[in-house]
Structure formats: C-alpha cells, structure tokens
Amino acid sequence: MGIRLTPRERLEVFGSTRLEDRADRAERRWGGTAQWAQRQQRTSGYTRQDWLQLRTEQASIHQRLLNAMNDGMPAASPAVMDLAEEHRQHIDRWFHDCGYSTHCELAEVYRANERLGRNYDDMAPGLSQYIHDAIIANCERAADGQDRPATQHTPL
C-alpha cells in the first residue's frame, strides 16, 4: 500500500480498519489508472502528521456537507457547490489530479458503488446523493464559467 507508518501510527490514524482489505478492493477497481499511480506515489511519502491533517480536513468537509444537507440547503446552492469545490481540491491536493471531469466521474462512483456510497450514507441516509448532486452542480458551474468558487487552496 505504500503507507510508511509504524503499527502504532497506523492505529492512531486509521483505527482498526484493515487497510489491506480496502487497498485490495481499490486496486482491483482503479489499479490501472493514472490516478491510482499518482495516489500511490503521493501517499507513500506521507507522515503520521500528513495523514492526520488529511483525515481532519476530509472529516471537516464531510461534516459541513452533512450539516448543509440537514439544514435543507439545496445541493446546487453556491455555498454547497463551494463545499463540493473544496472536496475536489482536497482530492487534488492529497491524492491525485482531480479536474472537474474526474470529479464528476467520482460523483458517479459515489452513487454507483455500494461501498463508497455507503460510507456517506452511513453518516446520514441520502448523503451520497446529496454530495453527488453538489459535485455535478459545481462541475456545471465551472463549465459554464459562472462565478468561481470561493474556496481556494494552495497545493502542498
């Protein structure tokens, strides 16, 4: 998997999750893609602190999307599309290049792949559909050249 953490660090970062099982499934699905190779290359150099920061950012994005859904904000509202943009930039920064077309493909995977969608729906039923819709709306906004998302991050 290329994760260079001690067993104790892995437990701290990932809990009791058997990463090997997840990695095997992911490699079967994505193994031949450029994104997979780039993800492997990037994450192989991450330290415990990098992983903790990545996971904290990821949890924050997911929680804010959940809050928006629970607050009844439409997935295509500018604030929610900004969260979808933050999600895209997070993937682009930490894992692999993630342009808008790649992000739209991931949105479809979230809805079509039981396990990935279930990760979101375990947080709240319907969250995978909501995130999908927010990503698609954000991609359409970018394609239309509408107002740029408010969220901007610098790469590592």
HUURHU-V128641 format. One record per residue. RES is the residue in three letters. PSI is psi as a letter, one per 40 degrees, with the letter a starting at -180 (NA if undefined). NEAR is the number of other C-alpha atoms within 10 Angstrom. Layout:
# HUURHU-V128641
res: <RES;RES>
psi: <PSI;PSI>
near: <NEAR;NEAR>
This chain:
# HUURHU-V128641
res: <MET;GLY;ILE;ARG;LEU;THR;PRO;ARG;GLU;ARG;LEU;GLU;VAL;PHE;GLY;SER;THR;ARG;LEU;GLU;ASP;ARG;ALA;ASP;ARG;ALA;GLU;ARG;ARG;TRP;GLY;GLY;THR;ALA;GLN;TRP;ALA;GLN;ARG;GLN;GLN;ARG;THR;SER;GLY;TYR;THR;ARG;GLN;ASP;TRP;LEU;GLN;LEU;ARG;THR;GLU;GLN;ALA;SER;ILE;HIS;GLN;ARG;LEU;LEU;ASN;ALA;MET;ASN;ASP;GLY;MET;PRO;ALA;ALA;SER;PRO;ALA;VAL;MET;ASP;LEU;ALA;GLU;GLU;HIS;ARG;GLN;HIS;ILE;ASP;ARG;TRP;PHE;HIS;ASP;CYS;GLY;TYR;SER;THR;HIS;CYS;GLU;LEU;ALA;GLU;VAL;TYR;ARG;ALA;ASN;GLU;ARG;LEU;GLY;ARG;ASN;TYR;ASP;ASP;MET;ALA;PRO;GLY;LEU;SER;GLN;TYR;ILE;HIS;ASP;ALA;ILE;ILE;ALA;ASN;CYS;GLU;ARG;ALA;ALA;ASP;GLY;GLN;ASP;ARG;PRO;ALA;THR;GLN;HIS;THR;PRO;LEU>
psi: <e;e;h;g;i;i;d;d;d;d;d;d;d;e;a;e;h;g;d;d;d;d;d;d;d;d;d;d;d;e;d;e;i;d;d;d;d;d;d;d;d;d;d;d;e;h;i;d;d;d;d;d;d;d;d;d;d;d;d;d;d;d;d;d;d;d;d;d;d;d;e;e;h;i;d;e;i;d;d;d;d;d;d;d;d;d;d;d;d;d;d;d;d;d;c;i;h;g;a;d;d;d;d;d;d;d;d;d;d;d;d;d;h;d;d;d;d;d;d;d;e;d;d;h;h;e;d;d;d;d;d;d;d;d;d;d;d;d;d;d;d;d;d;e;f;a;h;i;i;d;h;h;i;i;i;NA>
near: <12;12;16;14;17;10;9;9;16;18;13;14;19;13;11;9;11;11;13;10;9;11;14;13;11;12;14;9;11;14;15;10;11;12;17;17;15;15;18;17;14;16;18;14;13;17;14;17;11;14;20;16;13;19;14;12;15;15;12;13;17;19;13;13;24;20;12;18;18;11;9;9;14;15;24;19;13;19;18;24;27;20;24;29;25;20;23;22;23;20;18;19;17;19;19;21;18;20;13;19;13;16;24;22;14;19;21;18;16;21;20;12;11;11;12;14;22;17;13;20;16;11;13;13;12;16;23;25;18;23;26;24;22;27;29;24;21;29;22;17;17;15;11;9;9;10;9;13;17;13;14;11;10;6;9;6>
